[in-house]
Amino acid sequence: MNLIGASKKGKKFQNPIPTDEAGFGKMIPILKEYINNKAENIPKQTIGPFKTDTSVYNTPPASGLRVTLIGHSSLLIEIDGKRILTDPVWSNRVSFTQLFGPKRFFQPPMALDELPKLDAIIQSHDHYDHLDESTIKYFADKDVPFYCSLGVGQHLEKWGIAKTRITELDWGDSAIIGTDVELRATPSRHFSGRGITGRNETLWSSFVIKGPVHNIFFGADSGWFPGFKDIGDAFGPFDLTMLEIGAYGQYWPDIHMGPDHASNAHLALNGKLMMPIHWGTFSLAPHAWYEPIERLEGYAEAKHIKLFVPEPGKPTEVREYSSDWWKKY
């Protein structure tokens, strides 16, 4: 597989392999799946609140690698002296309006103005649950560089981020954060767009983050594809893989992995520890909110995968560990 450059057909970026993106043709069966769904999509009892002890950031992680789960795919990653925020979403709903749409199960564990000084923000693609207008606008007057997939920079500029602070990356492109942490965009199998028009006119990516000591993988959104092995062969092994396990459904198996394929992706990437992301924060699919992590635990045991599952908001050094936070609810 070619790890260099995404292909386009006209204005549309193409997936690495043929992909059913669950477009208009699947709308009726998807709606029926939602209507007939009886699972606990939204927690019956209030989750949290979680609160980050931000004084922890005054002391660097002893291991050099620490992660704070904000929620969904929003992570504060501390790696070899650098702080990187991924797909930051602080809004209450992931929608084109805050009047309706998927609502958070719990509030962000710290306010935006409580964040420690950042070295970079990564934007993997332009879906509402990854690219949040109000959150981006907060950073308009902050001196933080953004690294994003091709085309996503237009949204950032529109919301006040100076063009000089934006680095767009094609698959295979790399950039240096600070002086010694390399960020490389790699393929994923997904799609893009924030409305009825403009679908796939911006790129979607995963990312390799390699410091002097640690090497990690942020998978963002992706369905299973053989490219995970190619990425692992080219850039692994990884101390930590951060892979989506939630928001899967019967009619869109190509664009989200679910726990089974995500655990296979971790193995293909040659990962040492797996952190499940993209679950337990918003209801985006017809499965119980806790189902992804419970299914992953079974797959991890069967496939001999070591998991890293911190509690939301708690800065946690990366090691084999599960907080079991969801079991309280």
Buried (B, 14 or more C-beta within 10 A) or exposed (E): BEBEEBEEEEEEBEBBBEBBBBEEEBEEEBEEBEEEBEEBBEBEEEBBEBEBEBEBBEEEBEEBBBBBBBBBBBBBBBBBBBBBBBBBBBBBBBBEEEEEBBBBBBBBBBEEEEBBEBBBBBBBBBBBBBBBBEBBBBBEEBEBBBBBBBBBBBBBBEBEBEEEBBBBBBBBBBBEBEEEBBBBBBBBBBBBBBEEEBBBBBBBBBBBBBBEEBBBBBBBBBBBBEBBBBBBBBBBEBBBBBBBBBBBBEBBBBBBBBBBBBBBBBBBBBBBBBBBBBBBBBBBBBBBBBBBBEBBBEBBEEEEBBBBBBBBBBBBBBEEBBBEBBEEB
